[in-house]
């Protein structure tokens, strides 16, 4: 039910943001605060006993980087730098905090995907300030200036939640229960963030007067990166961790990369990639959940006959 509500709110958010883009886009400054609060709630509820890195996590992290590098290189070879930037935002995003929830619904190893999610956030925070200046085309900023700017933004949206959550857990251990109690608050913030990022994207695209043909490669790039991520993860983790690895490589924290893609140094049209990716990975989740429910129903019927 919560996943269906999430999907409905996602569509509604894009509609509201698209219609009222000129008014809502002015509230883009609230995005980092919303992301920070959401991640703080997530980190508060982490079960540290489940965080046990293993060799497969290394392969997952390498695969996460490999997907966007291959997609980026292919787009550059095609002579489309905006598409290359778009697929970077889609592929380089860390694992979403919703991935453990989906894995739990799929009756998978929640500890494995939770560990992968935390590790991916750390890798993203460390690599992005050094990598992103090579991705975007911002002639007004030097490499060092852009690196420091991105580092500050990443520190705000990832570093502060981690520090605040750790401090609260040390000072008041009972706060771990707040994560479950504040799930609806987190969902509301997520919904607000989607409205804002869709408004910013719509406003920027209309200002640049892009055609549908200009935007089509970005949407198709998002579809390809999403499909490759889910399928490669399934193959990587087969057979014991196929669902977990599939979620790890496909379910992305696109709100975070949409925030980055909405900055002045980013290409406006590249914003289409992560926006469309939101639809793609939610559709993939719906398919996975449907197949899992069908499999569970088949197994139950077989056991009842026996």
Steps between C-alpha positions, in 0.01 A plus 500: 500500500780744592679427173179567304451826690862594431452439126177704494661790688797487264276555196296766680818681606626525143161630385484767772863601449452518124184711514618745767868499402550876499375539858639181657846516339574800724509261795795302366712625791298268727618184319824441695311540828237248393762248391692552824193434718401193295845344526525582871175308560639209296835494681331514841330167434802314363561169673879510537503129586394433139784705350741223410705569185588196291677438171179529299461858621830587332372356172175694539688827554725433200196413287327824605795697368539277194141559381526878487856495360399278207182703437692827523772380261240377250319835504824690453592278205159587352599866525228594750655656815159590646392135476830395659430734792142369529602133520762592758230642727295182447779248550722663761220563752538299823253229599166640615384467860187330362706202377499317838122545515455345156742216582304431817178477295683264267600292805868559431808568713429843651836510679689460173316779316517730804877460515525559124287814533721650772822414312364652178422826681857516630651425156275761336595763757873433454512470120248760378698819578795363300302340214222749431727785379606268214134424416345846478598777262531815712753737341439770764636277777840340536535135598596594858214748539244250374647219709475708819147609414386141445683383814313758707165396353570131559615571857170675572267234360698190603750595770266692730234223515765241587654717775163602648368142496816363665493769769133441580547122514788543745327756721152348487500136378120482508493738201557198274125442522432845355584377150198269491270757657608771256460293181195700396689824564782371282249408227354851518844661465581266210177606332578870552852452360358337187262792448789747528742310273231451235416872517867597466547260210189618316590866554857457377398298194230750398748783536744323267221412253606139439303284258374148567769367266766673711365340818434152357864378526504594871186296567627203299836522677323478836306192382819327385697578818209386718447175307872422493527569872217270605596222258874519572429493873277195458777323310771612743319369806356183346377279659514585874506882478336565164221721637728686739764580236233588245360759742851622582583576136155620395332676793670841518480809720408720204376780727865553594628511142201711392611753760849500346365504144292806588805713583612787276814314387298206359351473151124574520398231253702233685246543781255294290708184557462462879141632484404221263704249701259552792221356285722219373615359834152525652363305203776241546407475869136443411597220260732337758235513772237360264725211394594429862134494605419262214788272596395497866141422400619214279715357779211525746266321259755224447545452876125492556464222241770297672 
